[in-house]
Amino acid sequence: MGAITGPAMSFPGPTSQTWTTPYPATLGTIAIDGPGNVYVLCQTGSNTTVAPEMAVTIAASWIVTPVGTTANAGRGPVGVVADLGKSSASAAPSAAFAASTAIWVQVYGRAFVQVGANASSPSDAANGPTTVQTSLQTQFFVPTSVVTPVGVLGLTSDASSLDTRLIIRGITVADDVSLGDVSTITLVSATHIGARVAVMLNFPEIGPYTGIAFVS
């Protein structure tokens, strides 16, 4: 097998950095960090509720909107705003990013995402690899009622409860998740529900629940 080669790539800054116009790179620019996580440079547009660890939908214009009950039209790719650790933060910020800000949104690799909407305790996710997921795969879904803050996903190990809800395909609980990965975030503010879980992202997208949730 031949060696994989390509042009040298450089990026305007780490995942902890944000930019106002003029942006240092074209929106939609893809970056890969050392561990192999993949990010896309996106813009918050006029939305001022986007913050770390929120799940967002990514428009064709690369403008992101927090996943919510009415903002997504049931379609489109999903990403996670660079989590607190990748944003060099140990606690939830007190304010979201300003409008028209360029930020890194993760679409592949291990990440932390806010959870808890319309679901059982997020701690179920930490038990998933050893108990709950032995018969049912934990599903992440779009909330069916307004959640504060927005951008919070639901999760459940009970497939029968999904009914006709929209689920997020391409996001699973990380197989190395621990109770510490579902711990309460300190200094919880209007930007963070206080519960998170470690996940693996594989270019997620919103799609209808098809009833296929069982794993062997």
C-alpha positions as YAML, in Angstrom:
chain: A
units: angstrom
residues:
- id: 1
  name: MET
  ca: [0.00, 0.00, 0.00]
- id: 2
  name: GLY
  ca: [1.38, 3.39, -0.93]
- id: 3
  name: ALA
  ca: [1.96, 6.17, 1.55]
- id: 4
  name: ILE
  ca: [-0.83, 8.71, 1.95]
- id: 5
  name: THR
  ca: [0.42, 12.15, 1.06]
- id: 6
  name: GLY
  ca: [-1.10, 15.57, 0.71]
- id: 7
  name: PRO
  ca: [-0.41, 19.27, 1.04]
- id: 8
  name: ALA
  ca: [0.70, 20.69, 4.37]
- id: 9
  name: MET
  ca: [-2.25, 22.19, 6.21]
- id: 10
  name: SER
  ca: [-2.40, 24.97, 8.75]
- id: 11
  name: PHE
  ca: [-5.34, 26.37, 10.65]
- id: 12
  name: PRO
  ca: [-5.99, 29.83, 12.09]
- id: 13
  name: GLY
  ca: [-6.23, 28.77, 15.72]
- id: 14
  name: PRO
  ca: [-7.17, 26.09, 18.27]
- id: 15
  name: THR
  ca: [-10.69, 25.02, 19.20]
- id: 16
  name: SER
  ca: [-10.61, 27.43, 22.13]
- id: 17
  name: GLN
  ca: [-10.45, 30.43, 19.80]
- id: 18
  name: THR
  ca: [-13.31, 32.32, 18.17]
- id: 19
  name: TRP
  ca: [-13.29, 35.05, 15.54]
- id: 20
  name: THR
  ca: [-15.32, 37.99, 14.32]
- id: 21
  name: THR
  ca: [-15.32, 39.18, 10.71]
- id: 22
  name: PRO
  ca: [-13.23, 39.13, 8.68]
- id: 23
  name: TYR
  ca: [-12.76, 35.44, 9.43]
- id: 24
  name: PRO
  ca: [-9.24, 34.03, 9.07]
- id: 25
  name: ALA
  ca: [-10.47, 31.06, 7.01]
- id: 26
  name: THR
  ca: [-13.43, 30.16, 4.82]
- id: 27
  name: LEU
  ca: [-16.50, 28.87, 6.63]
- id: 28
  name: GLY
  ca: [-16.70, 25.12, 6.08]
- id: 29
  name: THR
  ca: [-12.95, 24.68, 6.52]
- id: 30
  name: ILE
  ca: [-12.25, 21.24, 8.00]
- id: 31
  name: ALA
  ca: [-9.55, 20.71, 10.64]
- id: 32
  name: ILE
  ca: [-8.22, 17.60, 12.39]
- id: 33
  name: ASP
  ca: [-6.49, 17.64, 15.77]
- id: 34
  name: GLY
  ca: [-3.79, 15.31, 17.07]
- id: 35
  name: PRO
  ca: [-6.17, 12.60, 18.42]
- id: 36
  name: GLY
  ca: [-8.04, 12.56, 15.09]
- id: 37
  name: ASN
  ca: [-11.13, 14.58, 16.03]
- id: 38
  name: VAL
  ca: [-12.64, 16.44, 13.07]
- id: 39
  name: TYR
  ca: [-14.01, 20.01, 13.24]
- id: 40
  name: VAL
  ca: [-15.74, 22.37, 10.83]
- id: 41
  name: LEU
  ca: [-15.41, 26.14, 11.00]
- id: 42
  name: CYS
  ca: [-18.96, 27.46, 11.37]
- id: 43
  name: GLN
  ca: [-20.72, 30.72, 12.19]
- id: 44
  name: THR
  ca: [-23.28, 31.46, 14.88]
- id: 45
  name: GLY
  ca: [-25.24, 33.72, 12.55]
- id: 46
  name: SER
  ca: [-27.75, 35.87, 14.39]
- id: 47
  name: ASN
  ca: [-28.28, 33.23, 17.07]
- id: 48
  name: THR
  ca: [-26.85, 34.25, 20.43]
- id: 49
  name: THR
  ca: [-27.55, 31.03, 22.37]
- id: 50
  name: VAL
  ca: [-24.72, 28.89, 20.97]
- id: 51
  name: ALA
  ca: [-22.26, 27.74, 23.64]
- id: 52
  name: PRO
  ca: [-19.79, 24.88, 24.32]
- id: 53
  name: GLU
  ca: [-21.17, 21.30, 24.47]
- id: 54
  name: MET
  ca: [-24.39, 22.26, 22.71]
- id: 55
  name: ALA
  ca: [-25.64, 20.12, 19.84]
- id: 56
  name: VAL
  ca: [-26.23, 22.24, 16.75]
- id: 57
  name: THR
  ca: [-27.57, 21.75, 13.25]
- id: 58
  name: ILE
  ca: [-25.28, 22.87, 10.44]
- id: 59
  name: ALA
  ca: [-26.87, 24.69, 7.50]
- id: 60
  name: ALA
  ca: [-25.50, 24.67, 3.96]
- id: 61
  name: SER
  ca: [-24.27, 28.20, 4.69]
- id: 62
  name: TRP
  ca: [-22.26, 26.77, 7.65]
- id: 63
  name: ILE
  ca: [-24.41, 28.75, 10.07]
- id: 64
  name: VAL
  ca: [-25.25, 26.72, 13.17]
- id: 65
  name: THR
  ca: [-28.46, 26.65, 15.19]
- id: 66
  name: PRO
  ca: [-28.94, 24.82, 18.52]
- id: 67
  name: VAL
  ca: [-30.93, 21.61, 18.15]
- id: 68
  name: GLY
  ca: [-34.45, 22.40, 19.24]
- id: 69
  name: THR
  ca: [-38.07, 21.45, 18.73]
- id: 70
  name: THR
  ca: [-38.77, 23.75, 15.78]
- id: 71
  name: ALA
  ca: [-35.44, 25.02, 14.47]
- id: 72
  name: ASN
  ca: [-34.34, 21.97, 12.51]
- id: 73
  name: ALA
  ca: [-37.18, 20.95, 10.18]
- id: 74
  name: GLY
  ca: [-36.20, 17.37, 10.93]
- id: 75
  name: ARG
  ca: [-33.17, 17.21, 8.70]
- id: 76
  name: GLY
  ca: [-29.58, 18.19, 8.27]
- id: 77
  name: PRO
  ca: [-26.15, 17.46, 9.68]
- id: 78
  name: VAL
  ca: [-25.45, 17.88, 13.37]
- id: 79
  name: GLY
  ca: [-22.29, 18.81, 15.25]
- id: 80
  name: VAL
  ca: [-21.23, 19.61, 18.79]
- id: 81
  name: VAL
  ca: [-19.74, 22.96, 19.69]
- id: 82
  name: ALA
  ca: [-16.20, 22.33, 20.96]
- id: 83
  name: ASP
  ca: [-16.62, 21.06, 24.52]
- id: 84
  name: LEU
  ca: [-15.39, 22.76, 27.67]
- id: 85
  name: GLY
  ca: [-12.10, 20.88, 27.76]
- id: 86
  name: LYS
  ca: [-11.35, 21.59, 24.11]
- id: 87
  name: SER
  ca: [-12.32, 25.21, 24.75]
- id: 88
  name: SER
  ca: [-9.77, 25.43, 27.59]
- id: 89
  name: ALA
  ca: [-12.57, 25.89, 30.14]
- id: 90
  name: SER
  ca: [-13.32, 23.96, 33.31]
- id: 91
  name: ALA
  ca: [-16.80, 25.34, 33.89]
- id: 92
  name: ALA
  ca: [-19.79, 26.41, 31.82]
- id: 93
  name: PRO
  ca: [-19.48, 29.98, 30.52]
- id: 94
  name: SER
  ca: [-21.88, 32.59, 31.86]
- id: 95
  name: ALA
  ca: [-22.69, 33.84, 28.37]
- id: 96
  name: ALA
  ca: [-23.03, 32.30, 24.95]
- id: 97
  name: PHE
  ca: [-21.01, 33.29, 21.88]
- id: 98
  name: ALA
  ca: [-21.93, 36.58, 20.28]
- id: 99
  name: ALA
  ca: [-23.81, 36.70, 16.98]
- id: 100
  name: SER
  ca: [-21.84, 36.25, 13.77]
- id: 101
  name: THR
  ca: [-18.94, 34.54, 15.51]
- id: 102
  name: ALA
  ca: [-16.82, 31.88, 13.82]
- id: 103
  name: ILE
  ca: [-16.35, 28.79, 16.01]
- id: 104
  name: TRP
  ca: [-15.14, 25.22, 15.68]
- id: 105
  name: VAL
  ca: [-17.90, 22.59, 15.64]
- id: 106
  name: GLN
  ca: [-16.89, 18.95, 16.12]
- id: 107
  name: VAL
  ca: [-18.38, 16.34, 13.77]
- id: 108
  name: TYR
  ca: [-16.17, 13.31, 14.37]
- id: 109
  name: GLY
  ca: [-14.37, 11.78, 17.35]
- id: 110
  name: ARG
  ca: [-14.80, 11.80, 21.13]
- id: 111
  name: ALA
  ca: [-16.65, 14.74, 22.59]
- id: 112
  name: PHE
  ca: [-18.84, 15.86, 25.46]
- id: 113
  name: VAL
  ca: [-22.44, 16.88, 24.76]
- id: 114
  name: GLN
  ca: [-25.21, 18.20, 26.96]
- id: 115
  name: VAL
  ca: [-27.98, 15.69, 27.64]
- id: 116
  name: GLY
  ca: [-31.09, 15.18, 29.72]
- id: 117
  name: ALA
  ca: [-34.05, 16.57, 27.79]
- id: 118
  name: ASN
  ca: [-37.24, 14.53, 27.93]
- id: 119
  name: ALA
  ca: [-35.33, 11.52, 29.18]
- id: 120
  name: SER
  ca: [-34.41, 9.45, 32.16]
- id: 121
  name: SER
  ca: [-31.39, 10.40, 34.23]
- id: 122
  name: PRO
  ca: [-28.31, 11.10, 32.11]
- id: 123
  name: SER
  ca: [-26.40, 8.81, 34.47]
- id: 124
  name: ASP
  ca: [-28.02, 5.93, 32.59]
- id: 125
  name: ALA
  ca: [-25.60, 6.73, 29.79]
- id: 126
  name: ALA
  ca: [-22.62, 5.96, 32.00]
- id: 127
  name: ASN
  ca: [-24.07, 2.56, 32.75]
- id: 128
  name: GLY
  ca: [-24.84, 1.93, 29.10]
- id: 129
  name: PRO
  ca: [-21.75, -0.03, 28.04]
- id: 130
  name: THR
  ca: [-22.14, -2.53, 30.90]
- id: 131
  name: THR
  ca: [-25.82, -2.72, 31.79]
- id: 132
  name: VAL
  ca: [-28.44, -0.77, 29.87]
- id: 133
  name: GLN
  ca: [-26.87, -1.31, 26.47]
- id: 134
  name: THR
  ca: [-26.64, -5.07, 26.86]
- id: 135
  name: SER
  ca: [-30.10, -5.30, 25.26]
- id: 136
  name: LEU
  ca: [-30.88, -1.82, 23.98]
- id: 137
  name: GLN
  ca: [-28.68, 0.79, 22.40]
- id: 138
  name: THR
  ca: [-28.94, 4.22, 23.96]
- id: 139
  name: GLN
  ca: [-30.55, 6.61, 21.48]
- id: 140
  name: PHE
  ca: [-30.05, 10.35, 21.29]
- id: 141
  name: PHE
  ca: [-33.10, 12.27, 20.11]
- id: 142
  name: VAL
  ca: [-34.41, 15.74, 19.38]
- id: 143
  name: PRO
  ca: [-36.42, 17.14, 22.32]
- id: 144
  name: THR
  ca: [-40.18, 17.20, 21.91]
- id: 145
  name: SER
  ca: [-40.68, 20.24, 24.13]
- id: 146
  name: VAL
  ca: [-38.76, 23.44, 24.71]
- id: 147
  name: VAL
  ca: [-35.65, 22.97, 26.82]
- id: 148
  name: THR
  ca: [-33.55, 25.60, 28.58]
- id: 149
  name: PRO
  ca: [-30.89, 25.98, 27.47]
- id: 150
  name: VAL
  ca: [-31.46, 24.93, 23.88]
- id: 151
  name: GLY
  ca: [-29.07, 22.53, 22.21]
- id: 152
  name: VAL
  ca: [-29.68, 19.78, 24.78]
- id: 153
  name: LEU
  ca: [-30.30, 16.28, 23.45]
- id: 154
  name: GLY
  ca: [-32.52, 13.66, 24.97]
- id: 155
  name: LEU
  ca: [-31.31, 10.12, 25.47]
- id: 156
  name: THR
  ca: [-33.06, 6.91, 26.37]
- id: 157
  name: SER
  ca: [-32.39, 3.20, 26.50]
- id: 158
  name: ASP
  ca: [-36.09, 2.42, 25.99]
- id: 159
  name: ALA
  ca: [-36.64, 2.24, 22.24]
- id: 160
  name: SER
  ca: [-40.39, 1.93, 22.66]
- id: 161
  name: SER
  ca: [-40.51, 5.44, 24.10]
- id: 162
  name: LEU
  ca: [-39.17, 7.01, 20.91]
- id: 163
  name: ASP
  ca: [-42.40, 6.60, 18.91]
- id: 164
  name: THR
  ca: [-42.11, 9.02, 15.99]
- id: 165
  name: ARG
  ca: [-39.39, 11.21, 17.46]
- id: 166
  name: LEU
  ca: [-36.46, 12.37, 15.43]
- id: 167
  name: ILE
  ca: [-33.20, 10.79, 16.51]
- id: 168
  name: ILE
  ca: [-29.59, 11.78, 15.98]
- id: 169
  name: ARG
  ca: [-27.84, 9.17, 13.86]
- id: 170
  name: GLY
  ca: [-24.07, 8.97, 14.10]
- id: 171
  name: ILE
  ca: [-23.75, 9.73, 17.81]
- id: 172
  name: THR
  ca: [-23.25, 7.01, 20.42]
- id: 173
  name: VAL
  ca: [-22.22, 6.86, 24.05]
- id: 174
  name: ALA
  ca: [-18.44, 6.44, 24.18]
- id: 175
  name: ASP
  ca: [-17.45, 2.88, 25.11]
- id: 176
  name: ASP
  ca: [-14.97, 4.23, 27.68]
- id: 177
  name: VAL
  ca: [-17.52, 6.48, 29.39]
- id: 178
  name: SER
  ca: [-17.34, 6.76, 33.18]
- id: 179
  name: LEU
  ca: [-19.50, 8.28, 35.88]
- id: 180
  name: GLY
  ca: [-17.16, 11.27, 35.85]
- id: 181
  name: ASP
  ca: [-18.11, 11.83, 32.23]
- id: 182
  name: VAL
  ca: [-21.72, 12.44, 33.26]
- id: 183
  name: SER
  ca: [-20.96, 14.62, 36.25]
- id: 184
  name: THR
  ca: [-22.62, 17.91, 37.02]
- id: 185
  name: ILE
  ca: [-20.81, 20.89, 35.52]
- id: 186
  name: THR
  ca: [-19.69, 23.47, 38.05]
- id: 187
  name: LEU
  ca: [-20.91, 27.04, 37.84]
- id: 188
  name: VAL
  ca: [-23.88, 26.00, 35.73]
- id: 189
  name: SER
  ca: [-25.35, 28.97, 33.90]
- id: 190
  name: ALA
  ca: [-27.99, 29.69, 31.31]
- id: 191
  name: THR
  ca: [-25.71, 28.09, 28.70]
- id: 192
  name: HIS
  ca: [-25.46, 24.61, 30.26]
- id: 193
  name: ILE
  ca: [-28.09, 22.25, 31.68]
- id: 194
  name: GLY
  ca: [-25.48, 20.80, 34.04]
- id: 195
  name: ALA
  ca: [-25.38, 17.23, 32.70]
- id: 196
  name: ARG
  ca: [-23.17, 15.90, 29.94]
- id: 197
  name: VAL
  ca: [-22.00, 12.59, 28.56]
- id: 198
  name: ALA
  ca: [-18.95, 11.45, 26.61]
- id: 199
  name: VAL
  ca: [-19.90, 10.39, 23.09]
- id: 200
  name: MET
  ca: [-18.37, 9.29, 19.82]
- id: 201
  name: LEU
  ca: [-19.39, 11.38, 16.82]
- id: 202
  name: ASN
  ca: [-19.45, 10.01, 13.29]
- id: 203
  name: PHE
  ca: [-20.77, 12.90, 11.20]
- id: 204
  name: PRO
  ca: [-24.20, 12.91, 12.91]
- id: 205
  name: GLU
  ca: [-27.45, 13.91, 11.24]
- id: 206
  name: ILE
  ca: [-31.10, 14.17, 12.20]
- id: 207
  name: GLY
  ca: [-33.36, 11.40, 10.97]
- id: 208
  name: PRO
  ca: [-36.61, 9.63, 11.84]
- id: 209
  name: TYR
  ca: [-36.64, 6.75, 14.29]
- id: 210
  name: THR
  ca: [-37.08, 3.54, 12.29]
- id: 211
  name: GLY
  ca: [-37.49, 1.09, 15.15]
- id: 212
  name: ILE
  ca: [-34.00, -0.35, 14.73]
- id: 213
  name: ALA
  ca: [-32.40, 0.21, 18.10]
- id: 214
  name: PHE
  ca: [-31.46, -3.26, 19.30]
- id: 215
  name: VAL
  ca: [-27.90, -4.50, 19.42]
- id: 216
  name: SER
  ca: [-26.60, -8.02, 19.85]
...
